[in-house]
Amino acid sequence: MTQQGLKLLLFICSVCWAITSFSDNLISAENQKEGVSVVVIDPGHGGRDLGASFGNAVEKNIVLDIALKLGTTIKENYPDVKVIYTRTTDVFIPLYKRAEIANKNEADLFISIHVNAVGARSVQGTETFVLGLHRNEDNLEVAKKENAVILLEDDYNTTYEGFDPNLPESYIMFETMQEEFQGQSVMLASSIQNEFRDYAKRLDRSVKMAGFLVLRQTTMPSVLIETGFISHNGERQYLTSEAGRTRLAYAIFRAFREYKSDIEQRSSFHLVTENNTKPVNNQNTGSAPSELPLAQSAGRAQQQKTDDVFYSVQIMALTRKLETTPDNFKGEQNIFRLEGQNLNRYFSGNFKSLEEAEQEQHRIRTKYPNAFVVAFKNNKLISVKKLSGH
Ligand SMILES: [Zn+2]
């Protein structure tokens, strides 16, 4: 073969490879189900594992009742939604089994329900966790407590590959797990906290991140709810009252309803960009603005062709609507916003390839540690199913 022939062959091969890998990404993204039709509700603990307790008040009983109330309300309002419980009676279920139930049933959502306890009796409030690396010791403590359940399992060392719930080092791996679903998990978690605060009049301890084993193994958006402190007199009374548990369950249902309609109305999301005319405030960031070549400027996102696909990096999701100017985003100049009913997501850059988006993710994580790659098709957010090798 001549040298030119060889070059041509190599060129054709690389084009074929590019097309195949790109379309594979599209197919796997499209295979992701839209909507919320299967929900797994996971009442924590059970059987010989009491969870937190104070006098006669026991976590495993409280959370089972809230879970059943939540499931019943979902079924009443959405007969088409399949509600699956990890337990409906007082039995011991290992953590890995709970995730397995959700994965086997191809759930669209996993909701784990718990009750908190702490030494200081004045501490109160509700908090909702998504999986991630804890940002402070308090969050780590909650995760340690919930993960300690595995010590009651027969072969936990093998099942959880040597994970030691008491060693902070064990938690490093949670940094990058479940990141594909983090945006959606945060969305549901924010709604739950809003409803707890506004509807159930609970003290809002906010959405948090920590390494919960039960969330690690699920392959769908997942949250772990701490419905209050059994160690606090007022909250214990609330949690052990029928009215309190009913209110909490209904607050979670309201958040579920909001999340479901938000997800299912994604096609009505619209991209918003503003002219980034304000100067970059380098004094605050101490770093130079992006010099990465963009496939297309973010400002042109609205002129995408109908079948266009592009990648970007979600840096955060907030209920607040921020102007996408550099001084609001640590000097970043290619930020655009996606407005939802309750949540505004912020993204950096617009890339033709997953590789470029991953480079951007790597770069921007120095400023936004929880940033993750997303994909858009027809200006609609779709999930990126990573191919092996990426
Ligand atoms: Zn618990």
Boltz pocket constraint, residues with backbone or C-beta under 6 A from the ligand:
constraints:
  - pocket:
      binder: B
      contacts: [[A, 44], [A, 45], [A, 51], [A, 52], [A, 59], [A, 113], [A, 114], [A, 115], [A, 146]]
      max_distance: 6.0
